[in-house]
């Protein structure tokens, strides 16, 4: 995702979380209600990283090679 450097990351993330939560609740409310954290769709935390201009293929390979969480 690319965004202008003047955009505050925290405001961008909060906006994305708010919009996506509203859309998902509107479409799948009965289903997602079972999985909410205390009535909240998203937790208050987030992660943002930079790939330093690496090509998307390199980033994709890196992600695919990460270990999956154990269920």
CHARMM-style PDB file with segment names, atoms N, HN, CA, C and O in Angstrom:
ATOM      1  N   UNK     1       0.848  -1.161   0.000  1.00  0.00      PROA
ATOM      2  CA  UNK     1       0.000   0.000   0.000  1.00  0.00      PROA
ATOM      3  C   UNK     1       0.894   1.225   0.000  1.00  0.00      PROA
ATOM      4  O   UNK     1       1.871   1.300   0.746  1.00  0.00      PROA
ATOM      5  N   UNK     2       0.560   2.144  -0.814  1.00  0.00      PROA
ATOM      6  HN  UNK     2      -0.233   2.083  -1.420  1.00  0.00      PROA
ATOM      7  CA  UNK     2       1.303   3.402  -0.865  1.00  0.00      PROA
ATOM      8  C   UNK     2       0.388   4.523  -0.383  1.00  0.00      PROA
ATOM      9  O   UNK     2      -0.790   4.577  -0.737  1.00  0.00      PROA
ATOM     10  N   UNK     3       0.944   5.408   0.424  1.00  0.00      PROA
ATOM     11  HN  UNK     3       1.901   5.364   0.712  1.00  0.00      PROA
ATOM     12  CA  UNK     3       0.175   6.569   0.862  1.00  0.00      PROA
ATOM     13  C   UNK     3       1.136   7.749   0.963  1.00  0.00      PROA
ATOM     14  O   UNK     3       2.338   7.566   1.153  1.00  0.00      PROA
ATOM     15  N   UNK     4       0.604   8.942   0.836  1.00  0.00      PROA
ATOM     16  HN  UNK     4      -0.373   9.090   0.681  1.00  0.00      PROA
ATOM     17  CA  UNK     4       1.472  10.126   0.920  1.00  0.00      PROA
ATOM     18  C   UNK     4       2.169  10.198   2.278  1.00  0.00      PROA
ATOM     19  O   UNK     4       1.572   9.840   3.294  1.00  0.00      PROA
ATOM     20  N   UNK     5       3.422  10.654   2.312  1.00  0.00      PROA
ATOM     21  HN  UNK     5       3.907  10.944   1.487  1.00  0.00      PROA
ATOM     22  CA  UNK     5       4.158  10.702   3.578  1.00  0.00      PROA
ATOM     23  C   UNK     5       3.559  11.654   4.609  1.00  0.00      PROA
ATOM     24  O   UNK     5       3.907  11.579   5.787  1.00  0.00      PROA
ATOM     25  N   UNK     6       2.667  12.547   4.187  1.00  0.00      PROA
ATOM     26  HN  UNK     6       2.385  12.608   3.230  1.00  0.00      PROA
ATOM     27  CA  UNK     6       2.047  13.483   5.132  1.00  0.00      PROA
ATOM     28  C   UNK     6       0.928  12.832   5.945  1.00  0.00      PROA
ATOM     29  O   UNK     6       0.500  13.380   6.961  1.00  0.00      PROA
ATOM     30  N   UNK     7       0.456  11.670   5.505  1.00  0.00      PROA
ATOM     31  HN  UNK     7       0.804  11.224   4.680  1.00  0.00      PROA
ATOM     32  CA  UNK     7      -0.642  10.983   6.204  1.00  0.00      PROA
ATOM     33  C   UNK     7      -0.087  10.319   7.461  1.00  0.00      PROA
ATOM     34  O   UNK     7       0.876   9.554   7.398  1.00  0.00      PROA
ATOM     35  N   UNK     8      -0.702  10.619   8.598  1.00  0.00      PROA
ATOM     36  HN  UNK     8      -1.484  11.240   8.649  1.00  0.00      PROA
ATOM     37  CA  UNK     8      -0.287   9.988   9.844  1.00  0.00      PROA
ATOM     38  C   UNK     8      -0.688   8.520   9.805  1.00  0.00      PROA
ATOM     39  O   UNK     8      -1.841   8.184   9.537  1.00  0.00      PROA
ATOM     40  N   UNK     9       0.277   7.657  10.076  1.00  0.00      PROA
ATOM     41  HN  UNK     9       1.214   7.930  10.293  1.00  0.00      PROA
ATOM     42  CA  UNK     9       0.039   6.219   9.997  1.00  0.00      PROA
ATOM     43  C   UNK     9      -1.093   5.780  10.919  1.00  0.00      PROA
ATOM     44  O   UNK     9      -1.924   4.961  10.526  1.00  0.00      PROA
ATOM     45  N   UNK    10      -1.137   6.309  12.127  1.00  0.00      PROA
ATOM     46  HN  UNK    10      -0.461   6.974  12.445  1.00  0.00      PROA
ATOM     47  CA  UNK    10      -2.188   5.917  13.069  1.00  0.00      PROA
ATOM     48  C   UNK    10      -3.569   6.288  12.544  1.00  0.00      PROA
ATOM     49  O   UNK    10      -4.520   5.529  12.729  1.00  0.00      PROA
ATOM     50  N   UNK    11      -3.696   7.436  11.896  1.00  0.00      PROA
ATOM     51  HN  UNK    11      -2.924   8.053  11.746  1.00  0.00      PROA
ATOM     52  CA  UNK    11      -4.997   7.838  11.350  1.00  0.00      PROA
ATOM     53  C   UNK    11      -5.385   6.971  10.157  1.00  0.00      PROA
ATOM     54  O   UNK    11      -6.557   6.632   9.990  1.00  0.00      PROA
ATOM     55  N   UNK    12      -4.410   6.613   9.329  1.00  0.00      PROA
ATOM     56  HN  UNK    12      -3.459   6.889   9.464  1.00  0.00      PROA
ATOM     57  CA  UNK    12      -4.678   5.738   8.197  1.00  0.00      PROA
ATOM     58  C   UNK    12      -5.164   4.371   8.672  1.00  0.00      PROA
ATOM     59  O   UNK    12      -6.156   3.846   8.167  1.00  0.00      PROA
ATOM     60  N   UNK    13      -4.459   3.803   9.642  1.00  0.00      PROA
ATOM     61  HN  UNK    13      -3.653   4.230  10.053  1.00  0.00      PROA
ATOM     62  CA  UNK    13      -4.833   2.483  10.170  1.00  0.00      PROA
ATOM     63  C   UNK    13      -6.214   2.529  10.815  1.00  0.00      PROA
ATOM     64  O   UNK    13      -7.028   1.636  10.583  1.00  0.00      PROA
ATOM     65  N   UNK    14      -6.491   3.549  11.616  1.00  0.00      PROA
ATOM     66  HN  UNK    14      -5.829   4.275  11.804  1.00  0.00      PROA
ATOM     67  CA  UNK    14      -7.806   3.657  12.251  1.00  0.00      PROA
ATOM     68  C   UNK    14      -8.916   3.791  11.212  1.00  0.00      PROA
ATOM     69  O   UNK    14     -10.002   3.235  11.381  1.00  0.00      PROA
ATOM     70  N   UNK    15      -8.645   4.518  10.153  1.00  0.00      PROA
ATOM     71  HN  UNK    15      -7.763   4.969  10.016  1.00  0.00      PROA
ATOM     72  CA  UNK    15      -9.628   4.668   9.094  1.00  0.00      PROA
ATOM     73  C   UNK    15      -9.882   3.332   8.388  1.00  0.00      PROA
ATOM     74  O   UNK    15     -11.031   2.956   8.155  1.00  0.00      PROA
ATOM     75  N   UNK    16      -8.807   2.624   8.052  1.00  0.00      PROA
ATOM     76  HN  UNK    16      -7.874   2.930   8.241  1.00  0.00      PROA
ATOM     77  CA  UNK    16      -8.950   1.323   7.397  1.00  0.00      PROA
ATOM     78  C   UNK    16      -9.696   0.327   8.282  1.00  0.00      PROA
ATOM     79  O   UNK    16     -10.545  -0.423   7.801  1.00  0.00      PROA
ATOM     80  N   UNK    17      -9.382   0.323   9.563  1.00  0.00      PROA
ATOM     81  HN  UNK    17      -8.693   0.932   9.954  1.00  0.00      PROA
ATOM     82  CA  UNK    17     -10.065  -0.586  10.491  1.00  0.00      PROA
ATOM     83  C   UNK    17     -11.546  -0.234  10.612  1.00  0.00      PROA
ATOM     84  O   UNK    17     -12.401  -1.119  10.613  1.00  0.00      PROA
ATOM     85  N   UNK    18     -11.842   1.049  10.714  1.00  0.00      PROA
ATOM     86  HN  UNK    18     -11.147   1.768  10.713  1.00  0.00      PROA
ATOM     87  CA  UNK    18     -13.234   1.479  10.862  1.00  0.00      PROA
ATOM     88  C   UNK    18     -14.079   1.141   9.653  1.00  0.00      PROA
ATOM     89  O   UNK    18     -15.177   0.601   9.785  1.00  0.00      PROA
ATOM     90  N   UNK    19     -13.566   1.460   8.471  1.00  0.00      PROA
ATOM     91  HN  UNK    19     -12.674   1.899   8.364  1.00  0.00      PROA
ATOM     92  CA  UNK    19     -14.317   1.201   7.243  1.00  0.00      PROA
ATOM     93  C   UNK    19     -14.491  -0.301   7.035  1.00  0.00      PROA
ATOM     94  O   UNK    19     -15.590  -0.760   6.722  1.00  0.00      PROA
ATOM     95  N   UNK    20     -13.416  -1.064   7.206  1.00  0.00      PROA
ATOM     96  HN  UNK    20     -12.524  -0.691   7.460  1.00  0.00      PROA
ATOM     97  CA  UNK    20     -13.522  -2.505   6.975  1.00  0.00      PROA
ATOM     98  C   UNK    20     -14.455  -3.158   7.991  1.00  0.00      PROA
ATOM     99  O   UNK    20     -15.213  -4.060   7.632  1.00  0.00      PROA
ATOM    100  N   UNK    21     -14.418  -2.728   9.237  1.00  0.00      PROA
ATOM    101  HN  UNK    21     -13.803  -1.996   9.528  1.00  0.00      PROA
ATOM    102  CA  UNK    21     -15.310  -3.295  10.245  1.00  0.00      PROA
ATOM    103  C   UNK    21     -16.776  -3.016   9.902  1.00  0.00      PROA
ATOM    104  O   UNK    21     -17.623  -3.903  10.006  1.00  0.00      PROA
ATOM    105  N   UNK    22     -17.066  -1.789   9.496  1.00  0.00      PROA
ATOM    106  HN  UNK    22     -16.378  -1.068   9.412  1.00  0.00      PROA
ATOM    107  CA  UNK    22     -18.447  -1.460   9.124  1.00  0.00      PROA
ATOM    108  C   UNK    22     -18.923  -2.297   7.941  1.00  0.00      PROA
ATOM    109  O   UNK    22     -20.040  -2.815   7.951  1.00  0.00      PROA
ATOM    110  N   UNK    23     -18.069  -2.428   6.916  1.00  0.00      PROA
ATOM    111  HN  UNK    23     -17.162  -2.006   6.908  1.00  0.00      PROA
ATOM    112  CA  UNK    23     -18.456  -3.203   5.741  1.00  0.00      PROA
ATOM    113  C   UNK    23     -18.646  -4.685   6.066  1.00  0.00      PROA
ATOM    114  O   UNK    23     -19.597  -5.312   5.597  1.00  0.00      PROA
ATOM    115  N   UNK    24     -17.743  -5.238   6.866  1.00  0.00      PROA
ATOM    116  HN  UNK    24     -16.970  -4.729   7.247  1.00  0.00      PROA
ATOM    117  CA  UNK    24     -17.855  -6.653   7.216  1.00  0.00      PROA
ATOM    118  C   UNK    24     -19.057  -6.926   8.120  1.00  0.00      PROA
ATOM    119  O   UNK    24     -19.733  -7.944   7.968  1.00  0.00      PROA
ATOM    120  N   UNK    25     -19.322  -6.020   9.056  1.00  0.00      PROA
ATOM    121  HN  UNK    25     -18.773  -5.193   9.180  1.00  0.00      PROA
ATOM    122  CA  UNK    25     -20.514  -6.191   9.906  1.00  0.00      PROA
ATOM    123  C   UNK    25     -21.795  -6.091   9.081  1.00  0.00      PROA
ATOM    124  O   UNK    25     -22.748  -6.836   9.306  1.00  0.00      PROA
ATOM    125  N   UNK    26     -21.806  -5.174   8.136  1.00  0.00      PROA
ATOM    126  HN  UNK    26     -21.031  -4.569   7.953  1.00  0.00      PROA
ATOM    127  CA  UNK    26     -22.989  -5.004   7.298  1.00  0.00      PROA
ATOM    128  C   UNK    26     -23.264  -6.264   6.481  1.00  0.00      PROA
ATOM    129  O   UNK    26     -24.414  -6.677   6.332  1.00  0.00      PROA
ATOM    130  N   UNK    27     -22.207  -6.865   5.958  1.00  0.00      PROA
ATOM    131  HN  UNK    27     -21.273  -6.529   6.079  1.00  0.00      PROA
ATOM    132  CA  UNK    27     -22.356  -8.029   5.090  1.00  0.00      PROA
ATOM    133  C   UNK    27     -22.489  -9.345   5.852  1.00  0.00      PROA
ATOM    134  O   UNK    27     -23.259 -10.219   5.453  1.00  0.00      PROA
ATOM    135  N   UNK    28     -21.736  -9.490   6.955  1.00  0.00      PROA
ATOM    136  HN  UNK    28     -21.111  -8.780   7.279  1.00  0.00      PROA
ATOM    137  CA  UNK    28     -21.647 -10.785   7.636  1.00  0.00      PROA
ATOM    138  C   UNK    28     -21.893 -10.687   9.139  1.00  0.00      PROA
ATOM    139  O   UNK    28     -21.263 -11.415   9.905  1.00  0.00      PROA
ATOM    140  N   UNK    29     -22.775  -9.823   9.573  1.00  0.00      PROA
ATOM    141  HN  UNK    29     -23.287  -9.231   8.950  1.00  0.00      PROA
ATOM    142  CA  UNK    29     -22.940  -9.541  10.999  1.00  0.00      PROA
ATOM    143  C   UNK    29     -23.193 -10.789  11.840  1.00  0.00      PROA
ATOM    144  O   UNK    29     -22.549 -10.971  12.874  1.00  0.00      PROA
ATOM    145  N   UNK    30     -24.101 -11.637  11.425  1.00  0.00      PROA
ATOM    146  HN  UNK    30     -24.624 -11.489  10.586  1.00  0.00      PROA
ATOM    147  CA  UNK    30     -24.431 -12.826  12.232  1.00  0.00      PROA
ATOM    148  C   UNK    30     -23.220 -13.731  12.393  1.00  0.00      PROA
ATOM    149  O   UNK    30     -23.042 -14.339  13.449  1.00  0.00      PROA
ATOM    150  N   UNK    31     -22.403 -13.829  11.387  1.00  0.00      PROA
ATOM    151  HN  UNK    31     -22.548 -13.336  10.529  1.00  0.00      PROA
ATOM    152  CA  UNK    31     -21.236 -14.712  11.451  1.00  0.00      PROA
ATOM    153  C   UNK    31     -20.107 -14.115  12.293  1.00  0.00      PROA
ATOM    154  O   UNK    31     -19.562 -14.796  13.162  1.00  0.00      PROA
ATOM    155  N   UNK    32     -19.749 -12.853  12.047  1.00  0.00      PROA
ATOM    156  HN  UNK    32     -20.191 -12.300  11.341  1.00  0.00      PROA
ATOM    157  CA  UNK    32     -18.592 -12.270  12.734  1.00  0.00      PROA
ATOM    158  C   UNK    32     -18.863 -11.974  14.201  1.00  0.00      PROA
ATOM    159  O   UNK    32     -17.925 -11.879  14.993  1.00  0.00      PROA
ATOM    160  N   UNK    33     -20.093 -11.830  14.565  1.00  0.00      PROA
ATOM    161  HN  UNK    33     -20.855 -11.907  13.921  1.00  0.00      PROA
ATOM    162  CA  UNK    33     -20.426 -11.513  15.960  1.00  0.00      PROA
ATOM    163  C   UNK    33     -19.839 -12.552  16.921  1.00  0.00      PROA
ATOM    164  O   UNK    33     -19.496 -12.221  18.056  1.00  0.00      PROA
ATOM    165  N   UNK    34     -19.724 -13.798  16.475  1.00  0.00      PROA
ATOM    166  HN  UNK    34     -20.002 -14.067  15.553  1.00  0.00      PROA
ATOM    167  CA  UNK    34     -19.188 -14.879  17.326  1.00  0.00      PROA
ATOM    168  C   UNK    34     -17.701 -14.719  17.595  1.00  0.00      PROA
ATOM    169  O   UNK    34     -17.191 -15.273  18.569  1.00  0.00      PROA
ATOM    170  N   UNK    35     -16.992 -13.970  16.751  1.00  0.00      PROA
ATOM    171  HN  UNK    35     -17.406 -13.519  15.960  1.00  0.00      PROA
ATOM    172  CA  UNK    35     -15.542 -13.902  16.840  1.00  0.00      PROA
ATOM    173  C   UNK    35     -15.016 -12.566  17.351  1.00  0.00      PROA
ATOM    174  O   UNK    35     -13.809 -12.330  17.306  1.00  0.00      PROA
ATOM    175  N   UNK    36     -15.873 -11.707  17.824  1.00  0.00      PROA
ATOM    176  HN  UNK    36     -16.853 -11.899  17.860  1.00  0.00      PROA
ATOM    177  CA  UNK    36     -15.450 -10.371  18.239  1.00  0.00      PROA
ATOM    178  C   UNK    36     -14.744 -10.391  19.592  1.00  0.00      PROA
ATOM    179  O   UNK    36     -15.033 -11.233  20.441  1.00  0.00      PROA
ATOM    180  N   UNK    37     -13.810  -9.448  19.783  1.00  0.00      PROA
ATOM    181  HN  UNK    37     -13.575  -8.764  19.093  1.00  0.00      PROA
ATOM    182  CA  UNK    37     -13.109  -9.276  21.052  1.00  0.00      PROA
ATOM    183  C   UNK    37     -13.872  -8.241  21.863  1.00  0.00      PROA
ATOM    184  O   UNK    37     -13.704  -7.039  21.652  1.00  0.00      PROA
ATOM    185  N   UNK    38     -14.696  -8.691  22.776  1.00  0.00      PROA
ATOM    186  HN  UNK    38     -14.832  -9.667  22.947  1.00  0.00      PROA
ATOM    187  CA  UNK    38     -15.447  -7.758  23.607  1.00  0.00      PROA
ATOM    188  C   UNK    38     -16.307  -6.801  22.809  1.00  0.00      PROA
ATOM    189  O   UNK    38     -16.464  -5.642  23.192  1.00  0.00      PROA
ATOM    190  N   UNK    39     -16.866  -7.270  21.700  1.00  0.00      PROA
ATOM    191  HN  UNK    39     -16.738  -8.212  21.388  1.00  0.00      PROA
ATOM    192  CA  UNK    39     -17.708  -6.432  20.865  1.00  0.00      PROA
ATOM    193  C   UNK    39     -16.948  -5.631  19.823  1.00  0.00      PROA
ATOM    194  O   UNK    39     -17.555  -4.936  19.008  1.00  0.00      PROA
ATOM    195  N   UNK    40     -15.623  -5.721  19.841  1.00  0.00      PROA
ATOM    196  HN  UNK    40     -15.130  -6.286  20.503  1.00  0.00      PROA
ATOM    197  CA  UNK    40     -14.798  -4.969  18.890  1.00  0.00      PROA
ATOM    198  C   UNK    40     -14.338  -5.880  17.771  1.00  0.00      PROA
ATOM    199  O   UNK    40     -13.938  -7.020  18.006  1.00  0.00      PROA
ATOM    200  N   UNK    41     -14.397  -5.370  16.555  1.00  0.00      PROA
ATOM    201  HN  UNK    41     -14.722  -4.443  16.364  1.00  0.00      PROA
ATOM    202  CA  UNK    41     -13.973  -6.161  15.408  1.00  0.00      PROA
ATOM    203  C   UNK    41     -12.452  -6.288  15.366  1.00  0.00      PROA
ATOM    204  O   UNK    41     -11.928  -7.380  15.145  1.00  0.00      PROA
ATOM    205  N   UNK    42     -11.744  -5.187  15.575  1.00  0.00      PROA
ATOM    206  HN  UNK    42     -12.169  -4.300  15.755  1.00  0.00      PROA
ATOM    207  CA  UNK    42     -10.288  -5.188  15.550  1.00  0.00      PROA
ATOM    208  C   UNK    42      -9.730  -4.887  16.931  1.00  0.00      PROA
ATOM    209  O   UNK    42     -10.375  -4.208  17.731  1.00  0.00      PROA
ATOM    210  N   UNK    43      -8.535  -5.388  17.213  1.00  0.00      PROA
ATOM    211  HN  UNK    43      -8.011  -5.939  16.564  1.00  0.00      PROA
ATOM    212  CA  UNK    43      -7.853  -5.002  18.449  1.00  0.00      PROA
ATOM    213  C   UNK    43      -7.291  -3.591  18.253  1.00  0.00      PROA
ATOM    214  O   UNK    43      -7.297  -3.068  17.138  1.00  0.00      PROA
ATOM    215  N   UNK    44      -6.817  -2.992  19.309  1.00  0.00      PROA
ATOM    216  HN  UNK    44      -6.812  -3.417  20.214  1.00  0.00      PROA
ATOM    217  CA  UNK    44      -6.281  -1.639  19.227  1.00  0.00      PROA
ATOM    218  C   UNK    44      -4.883  -1.572  18.631  1.00  0.00      PROA
ATOM    219  O   UNK    44      -4.382  -0.484  18.348  1.00  0.00      PROA
ATOM    220  N   UNK    45      -4.254  -2.715  18.438  1.00  0.00      PROA
ATOM    221  HN  UNK    45      -4.661  -3.599  18.668  1.00  0.00      PROA
ATOM    222  CA  UNK    45      -2.875  -2.713  17.954  1.00  0.00      PROA
ATOM    223  C   UNK    45      -2.809  -2.888  16.444  1.00  0.00      PROA
ATOM    224  O   UNK    45      -3.790  -3.264  15.801  1.00  0.00      PROA
ATOM    225  N   UNK    46      -1.646  -2.612  15.898  1.00  0.00      PROA
ATOM    226  HN  UNK    46      -0.849  -2.307  16.420  1.00  0.00      PROA
ATOM    227  CA  UNK    46      -1.403  -2.840  14.474  1.00  0.00      PROA
ATOM    228  C   UNK    46       0.099  -2.910  14.249  1.00  0.00      PROA
ATOM    229  O   UNK    46       0.885  -2.504  15.105  1.00  0.00      PROA
ATOM    230  N   UNK    47       0.486  -3.422  13.105  1.00  0.00      PROA
ATOM    231  HN  UNK    47      -0.152  -3.751  12.410  1.00  0.00      PROA
ATOM    232  CA  UNK    47       1.888  -3.481  12.709  1.00  0.00      PROA
ATOM    233  C   UNK    47       2.038  -2.771  11.376  1.00  0.00      PROA
ATOM    234  O   UNK    47       1.224  -2.957  10.471  1.00  0.00      PROA
ATOM    235  N   UNK    48       3.049  -1.981  11.259  1.00  0.00      PROA
ATOM    236  HN  UNK    48       3.710  -1.830  11.994  1.00  0.00      PROA
ATOM    237  CA  UNK    48       3.369  -1.347   9.986  1.00  0.00      PROA
ATOM    238  C   UNK    48       4.852  -1.548   9.731  1.00  0.00      PROA
ATOM    239  O   UNK    48       5.677  -1.352  10.623  1.00  0.00      PROA
ATOM    240  N   UNK    49       5.176  -1.932   8.538  1.00  0.00      PROA
ATOM    241  HN  UNK    49       4.505  -2.092   7.814  1.00  0.00      PROA
ATOM    242  CA  UNK    49       6.572  -2.164   8.196  1.00  0.00      PROA
ATOM    243  C   UNK    49       6.899  -1.555   6.851  1.00  0.00      PROA
ATOM    244  O   UNK    49       6.016  -1.192   6.074  1.00  0.00      PROA
ATOM    245  N   UNK    50       8.176  -1.455   6.602  1.00  0.00      PROA
ATOM    246  HN  UNK    50       8.893  -1.750   7.233  1.00  0.00      PROA
ATOM    247  CA  UNK    50       8.649  -0.919   5.334  1.00  0.00      PROA
ATOM    248  C   UNK    50       9.560  -1.953   4.702  1.00  0.00      PROA
ATOM    249  O   UNK    50      10.311  -2.636   5.397  1.00  0.00      PROA
ATOM    250  N   UNK    51       9.495  -2.067   3.396  1.00  0.00      PROA
ATOM    251  HN  UNK    51       8.885  -1.512   2.830  1.00  0.00      PROA
ATOM    252  CA  UNK    51      10.347  -3.029   2.703  1.00  0.00      PROA
ATOM    253  C   UNK    51      11.483  -2.337   1.972  1.00  0.00      PROA
ATOM    254  O   UNK    51      12.192  -2.972   1.192  1.00  0.00      PROA
ATOM    255  N   UNK    52      11.668  -1.053   2.209  1.00  0.00      PROA
ATOM    256  HN  UNK    52      11.092  -0.537   2.843  1.00  0.00      PROA
ATOM    257  CA  UNK    52      12.799  -0.323   1.657  1.00  0.00      PROA
ATOM    258  C   UNK    52      12.900  -0.333   0.145  1.00  0.00      PROA
ATOM    259  O   UNK    52      14.001  -0.280  -0.403  1.00  0.00      PROA
ATOM    260  N   UNK    53      11.776  -0.400  -0.531  1.00  0.00      PROA
ATOM    261  HN  UNK    53      10.882  -0.443  -0.086  1.00  0.00      PROA
ATOM    262  CA  UNK    53      11.787  -0.368  -1.988  1.00  0.00      PROA
ATOM    263  C   UNK    53      12.073  -1.702  -2.645  1.00  0.00      PROA
ATOM    264  O   UNK    53      12.304  -1.749  -3.854  1.00  0.00      PROA
ATOM    265  N   UNK    54      12.067  -2.795  -1.882  1.00  0.00      PROA
ATOM    266  HN  UNK    54      11.880  -2.757  -0.900  1.00  0.00      PROA
ATOM    267  CA  UNK    54      12.297  -4.119  -2.463  1.00  0.00      PROA
ATOM    268  C   UNK    54      11.178  -4.443  -3.449  1.00  0.00      PROA
ATOM    269  O   UNK    54      10.036  -4.029  -3.249  1.00  0.00      PROA
ATOM    270  N   UNK    55      11.498  -5.178  -4.507  1.00  0.00      PROA
ATOM    271  HN  UNK    55      12.426  -5.514  -4.669  1.00  0.00      PROA
ATOM    272  CA  UNK    55      10.448  -5.573  -5.455  1.00  0.00      PROA
ATOM    273  C   UNK    55       9.389  -6.437  -4.763  1.00  0.00      PROA
ATOM    274  O   UNK    55       9.703  -7.187  -3.839  1.00  0.00      PROA
ATOM    275  N   UNK    56       8.148  -6.329  -5.209  1.00  0.00      PROA
ATOM    276  HN  UNK    56       7.893  -5.719  -5.959  1.00  0.00      PROA
ATOM    277  CA  UNK    56       7.062  -7.083  -4.586  1.00  0.00      PROA
ATOM    278  C   UNK    56       7.303  -8.581  -4.623  1.00  0.00      PROA
ATOM    279  O   UNK    56       6.852  -9.290  -3.724  1.00  0.00      PROA
ATOM    280  N   UNK    57       7.998  -9.083  -5.629  1.00  0.00      PROA
ATOM    281  HN  UNK    57       8.365  -8.506  -6.359  1.00  0.00      PROA
ATOM    282  CA  UNK    57       8.284 -10.519  -5.689  1.00  0.00      PROA
ATOM    283  C   UNK    57       9.172 -10.951  -4.524  1.00  0.00      PROA
ATOM    284  O   UNK    57       8.983 -12.038  -3.978  1.00  0.00      PROA
ATOM    285  N   UNK    58      10.129 -10.123  -4.140  1.00  0.00      PROA
ATOM    286  HN  UNK    58      10.282  -9.240  -4.583  1.00  0.00      PROA
ATOM    287  CA  UNK    58      11.007 -10.424  -3.014  1.00  0.00      PROA
ATOM    288  C   UNK    58      10.211 -10.399  -1.711  1.00  0.00      PROA
ATOM    289  O   UNK    58      10.384 -11.273  -0.862  1.00  0.00      PROA
ATOM    290  N   UNK    59       9.348  -9.413  -1.551  1.00  0.00      PROA
ATOM    291  HN  UNK    59       9.207  -8.703  -2.241  1.00  0.00      PROA
ATOM    292  CA  UNK    59       8.515  -9.315  -0.352  1.00  0.00      PROA
ATOM    293  C   UNK    59       7.581 -10.518  -0.276  1.00  0.00      PROA
ATOM    294  O   UNK    59       7.409 -11.096   0.797  1.00  0.00      PROA
ATOM    295  N   UNK    60       6.976 -10.901  -1.395  1.00  0.00      PROA
ATOM    296  HN  UNK    60       7.115 -10.430  -2.266  1.00  0.00      PROA
ATOM    297  CA  UNK    60       6.068 -12.056  -1.429  1.00  0.00      PROA
ATOM    298  C   UNK    60       6.810 -13.331  -1.035  1.00  0.00      PROA
ATOM    299  O   UNK    60       6.284 -14.125  -0.254  1.00  0.00      PROA
ATOM    300  N   UNK    61       8.015 -13.545  -1.553  1.00  0.00      PROA
ATOM    301  HN  UNK    61       8.443 -12.901  -2.187  1.00  0.00      PROA
ATOM    302  CA  UNK    61       8.802 -14.726  -1.196  1.00  0.00      PROA
ATOM    303  C   UNK    61       9.107 -14.729   0.301  1.00  0.00      PROA
ATOM    304  O   UNK    61       9.021 -15.773   0.948  1.00  0.00      PROA
ATOM    305  N   UNK    62       9.455 -13.593   0.843  1.00  0.00      PROA
ATOM    306  HN  UNK    62       9.524 -12.745   0.318  1.00  0.00      PROA
ATOM    307  CA  UNK    62       9.751 -13.494   2.273  1.00  0.00      PROA
ATOM    308  C   UNK    62       8.536 -13.901   3.099  1.00  0.00      PROA
ATOM    309  O   UNK    62       8.658 -14.683   4.041  1.00  0.00      PROA
ATOM    310  N   UNK    63       7.376 -13.380   2.752  1.00  0.00      PROA
ATOM    311  HN  UNK    63       7.276 -12.745   1.986  1.00  0.00      PROA
ATOM    312  CA  UNK    63       6.152 -13.693   3.498  1.00  0.00      PROA
ATOM    313  C   UNK    63       5.818 -15.172   3.385  1.00  0.00      PROA
ATOM    314  O   UNK    63       5.478 -15.814   4.379  1.00  0.00      PROA
ATOM    315  N   UNK    64       5.913 -15.710   2.181  1.00  0.00      PROA
ATOM    316  HN  UNK    64       6.189 -15.189   1.374  1.00  0.00      PROA
ATOM    317  CA  UNK    64       5.565 -17.117   1.972  1.00  0.00      PROA
ATOM    318  C   UNK    64       6.481 -18.071   2.724  1.00  0.00      PROA
ATOM    319  O   UNK    64       6.069 -19.185   3.049  1.00  0.00      PROA
ATOM    320  N   UNK    65       7.688 -17.671   3.002  1.00  0.00      PROA
ATOM    321  HN  UNK    65       8.023 -16.766   2.739  1.00  0.00      PROA
ATOM    322  CA  UNK    65       8.653 -18.536   3.691  1.00  0.00      PROA
ATOM    323  C   UNK    65       8.565 -18.442   5.211  1.00  0.00      PROA
ATOM    324  O   UNK    65       9.289 -19.145   5.915  1.00  0.00      PROA
ATOM    325  N   UNK    66       7.696 -17.594   5.719  1.00  0.00      PROA
ATOM    326  HN  UNK    66       7.107 -17.023   5.147  1.00  0.00      PROA
ATOM    327  CA  UNK    66       7.529 -17.471   7.175  1.00  0.00      PROA
ATOM    328  C   UNK    66       6.779 -18.681   7.697  1.00  0.00      PROA
ATOM    329  O   UNK    66       5.970 -19.272   6.982  1.00  0.00      PROA
ATOM    330  N   UNK    67       7.043 -19.051   8.940  1.00  0.00      PROA
ATOM    331  HN  UNK    67       7.699 -18.571   9.522  1.00  0.00      PROA
ATOM    332  CA  UNK    67       6.339 -20.170   9.547  1.00  0.00      PROA
ATOM    333  C   UNK    67       4.920 -19.772   9.861  1.00  0.00      PROA
ATOM    334  O   UNK    67       4.649 -18.634  10.243  1.00  0.00      PROA
ATOM    335  N   UNK    68       4.019 -20.713   9.699  1.00  0.00      PROA
ATOM    336  HN  UNK    68       4.239 -21.638   9.389  1.00  0.00      PROA
ATOM    337  CA  UNK    68       2.623 -20.489  10.024  1.00  0.00      PROA
ATOM    338  C   UNK    68       2.403 -20.735  11.516  1.00  0.00      PROA
ATOM    339  O   UNK    68       3.054 -21.609  12.089  1.00  0.00      PROA
ATOM    340  N   UNK    69       1.502 -19.986  12.161  1.00  0.00      PROA
ATOM    341  HN  UNK    69       0.973 -19.276  11.696  1.00  0.00      PROA
ATOM    342  CA  UNK    69       1.197 -20.242  13.575  1.00  0.00      PROA
ATOM    343  C   UNK    69       0.582 -21.629  13.743  1.00  0.00      PROA
ATOM    344  O   UNK    69      -0.143 -22.115  12.875  1.00  0.00      PROA
ATOM    345  N   UNK    70       0.884 -22.245  14.862  1.00  0.00      PROA
ATOM    346  HN  UNK    70       1.473 -21.851  15.567  1.00  0.00      PROA
ATOM    347  CA  UNK    70       0.329 -23.564  15.165  1.00  0.00      PROA
ATOM    348  C   UNK    70      -1.072 -23.378  15.715  1.00  0.00      PROA
ATOM    349  O   UNK    70      -1.279 -22.579  16.628  1.00  0.00      PROA
ATOM    350  N   UNK    71      -2.030 -24.103  15.174  1.00  0.00      PROA
ATOM    351  HN  UNK    71      -1.862 -24.752  14.432  1.00  0.00      PROA
ATOM    352  CA  UNK    71      -3.428 -23.975  15.628  1.00  0.00      PROA
ATOM    353  C   UNK    71      -3.634 -24.699  16.930  1.00  0.00      PROA
ATOM    354  OT1 UNK    71      -4.743 -24.704  17.465  1.00  0.00      PROA
TER     355      UNK     71
END
